[in-house]
Amino acid sequence: MSKVAIIGAGAMGSGIGQVAAMAGHEVLLYDTFPDAHIRARDGILKSLNKFAEKGKITDQQAKAIFGKIYLVEDLNSIAGSDIVIEAIIEDQEAKEKIFASIEPLVNEQAIIASNTSSLSITGLAKALKHPERFIGIHFFNPPVMMRLVEVIPALQTSKSITAKVMDEIKAWGKTPVRALDTPGFIVNRIARPFYGEALRIAEEQLASPAEIDAAMKSYGGFRMGPFQLMDFIGNDINEAVTRSVWTAMHYDSRYRPSQLQINLVRAGWYGRKSGKGYYDYSDSTDHVDPVLTDEHKKLFDRILVMLINEAADALHFGIASKEDIELAMTRGVNYPKGLLQWADEIGVEHCVEQLDALHHLYREERYRCSALLRRMAAHHETFF
Ligand SMILES: NC(=O)c1ccc[n+]([C@@H]2O[C@H](COP(=O)([O-])OP(=O)(O)OC[C@H]3O[C@@H](n4cnc5c(N)ncnc54)[C@H](O)[C@@H]3O)[C@@H](O)[C@H]2O)c1
């Protein structure tokens, strides 16, 4: 079994460490902050106990898994590791600094990876002496529960390293999908309209957040509506991801942050964690489900077609394969159906018509139809 080192024992690092230990690996979990060690230990123990309570593992297995995780304060302890996954703060300089310290400690065959959500893997790889063994391994939060892992080779990454990492992630019980090194990778890019178009509709006063949430759940079968999900993720986090993709996409209006959300963040209305977001969580009175009309169905169609457009464009630009795009959205954010399959079901021609109607109404670049959808519609093609 290979020796795994995780750098940064925060929410992601401790979860990734637990996943690796549950797959049988010895894990060195390094963090510079003693408080992080305490939080990581408590978090992992609590999670393993939950697995044991649910009967998914025995008490003995929980103990054995915990025994495989070593919390270390000295970076030299990771010497000889076969795979190193960095999950420290999202800061390019801090990450480059840590890679420079890690590289001399491991052999040239060792894989060095980053769990970054928003930095370029190719840009990070440049900081390494051997960039061909560097790769992005993007877990979702919480790593122990979320099955999807995006594997992002840098321009410099060798093919054999990518193949090795895909196999390794499978062996860890996860579903790896391969993504091109582009802003937001697969999930954080394709999911943008779920939030952005819902916010735009609310800003236009076409429906309230509660109505839009109800429409997405009832017409689309989404487990949570966009506003419920933003409140759950945290509006500060969601806005930061949107801003980062928007900036990295050269301020493409399709990803523009919403003034409505910016104001919520300014007010400190982050959502569940602050007690108030789009909804008030201190209010215990039962919420009455809004009555939905044909107008709400049209708003659901509008958000769905914007999501399909984004998925089609991701395919058009080779961000991932058809199959991986579908896996990413169903397993990474639990969409009820793959977006490309959804396009086939409602008809590619119909998607193009809807997007063109939005573009005609608003005359905004935001509503431009993907060239792939338009070409497919002209040839009466389907995705599957
Ligand atoms: N939170 C998420 O939803 C999520 C999802 C996917 C990826 N990510 C990415 O994972 C990484 C970590 O995110 P997180 O949410 O776990 O953050 P976090 O703040 O919970 O944890 C970061 C940890 O890194 C430690 N740290 C900071 N600088 C360090 C250094 N120089 N050396 C060693 N340890 C150091 C901190 O003490 C802290 O424990 C980021 O790159 C983030 O973009 C986060």
The ligand as a MOL file (V3000), in Angstrom:
LIG
                    3D

  0  0  0     0  0            999 V3000
M  V30 BEGIN CTAB
M  V30 COUNTS 44 48 0 0 0
M  V30 BEGIN ATOM
M  V30 1 N -14.1240 23.8330 1.2940 0
M  V30 2 C -14.5030 23.3860 0.1200 0
M  V30 3 O -15.6970 23.2900 -0.1710 0
M  V30 4 C -13.4780 22.9850 -0.9150 0
M  V30 5 C -13.8370 22.0840 -1.9140 0
M  V30 6 C -12.8750 21.6720 -2.8370 0
M  V30 7 C -11.5910 22.1770 -2.7610 0
M  V30 8 N -11.2670 23.0760 -1.7720 0 CHG=1
M  V30 9 C -9.8640 23.5520 -1.7290 0
M  V30 10 O -9.1830 22.8360 -0.7100 0
M  V30 11 C -8.1830 23.6540 -0.1020 0
M  V30 12 C -8.4190 23.7000 1.4040 0
M  V30 13 O -9.7160 24.1640 1.6780 0
M  V30 14 P -10.4200 23.9320 3.0980 0
M  V30 15 O -11.8540 24.3030 2.9140 0
M  V30 16 O -10.0550 22.6060 3.6350 0 CHG=-1
M  V30 17 O -9.7000 25.0650 3.9710 0
M  V30 18 P -9.4950 25.1030 5.5560 0
M  V30 19 O -9.2880 26.5240 5.8970 0
M  V30 20 O -10.5710 24.3320 6.2490 0
M  V30 21 O -8.1270 24.3020 5.7760 0
M  V30 22 C -6.8670 24.7580 5.3810 0
M  V30 23 C -5.8510 24.1850 6.3600 0
M  V30 24 O -4.5520 24.4500 5.8510 0
M  V30 25 C -3.7270 24.7930 6.9480 0
M  V30 26 N -2.6070 25.5620 6.4160 0
M  V30 27 C -2.6140 26.8230 5.9370 0
M  V30 28 N -1.3970 27.1380 5.4760 0
M  V30 29 C -0.6180 26.0530 5.6500 0
M  V30 30 C 0.7350 25.7350 5.3410 0
M  V30 31 N 1.5410 26.6330 4.7650 0
M  V30 32 N 1.2060 24.5060 5.6550 0
M  V30 33 C 0.3900 23.5890 6.2330 0
M  V30 34 N -0.9000 23.8130 6.5340 0
M  V30 35 C -1.3910 25.0380 6.2500 0
M  V30 36 C -4.6050 25.5390 7.9160 0
M  V30 37 O -4.1300 25.4750 9.2230 0
M  V30 38 C -5.9270 24.7920 7.7610 0
M  V30 39 O -6.0290 23.7550 8.7050 0
M  V30 40 C -8.2610 25.0010 -0.8100 0
M  V30 41 O -7.3290 25.0280 -1.8440 0
M  V30 42 C -9.6840 25.0100 -1.3690 0
M  V30 43 O -9.8050 25.8070 -2.5080 0
M  V30 44 C -12.1760 23.4760 -0.8410 0
M  V30 END ATOM
M  V30 BEGIN BOND
M  V30 1 1 1 2
M  V30 2 2 2 3
M  V30 3 1 2 4
M  V30 4 1 4 5
M  V30 5 2 4 44
M  V30 6 2 5 6
M  V30 7 1 6 7
M  V30 8 2 7 8
M  V30 9 1 8 9
M  V30 10 1 8 44
M  V30 11 1 9 10
M  V30 12 1 9 42
M  V30 13 1 10 11
M  V30 14 1 11 12
M  V30 15 1 11 40
M  V30 16 1 12 13
M  V30 17 1 13 14
M  V30 18 2 14 15
M  V30 19 1 14 16
M  V30 20 1 14 17
M  V30 21 1 17 18
M  V30 22 2 18 19
M  V30 23 1 18 20
M  V30 24 1 18 21
M  V30 25 1 21 22
M  V30 26 1 22 23
M  V30 27 1 23 24
M  V30 28 1 23 38
M  V30 29 1 24 25
M  V30 30 1 25 26
M  V30 31 1 25 36
M  V30 32 1 26 27
M  V30 33 1 26 35
M  V30 34 2 27 28
M  V30 35 1 28 29
M  V30 36 1 29 30
M  V30 37 2 29 35
M  V30 38 1 30 31
M  V30 39 2 30 32
M  V30 40 1 32 33
M  V30 41 2 33 34
M  V30 42 1 34 35
M  V30 43 1 36 37
M  V30 44 1 36 38
M  V30 45 1 38 39
M  V30 46 1 40 41
M  V30 47 1 40 42
M  V30 48 1 42 43
M  V30 END BOND
M  V30 END CTAB
M  END
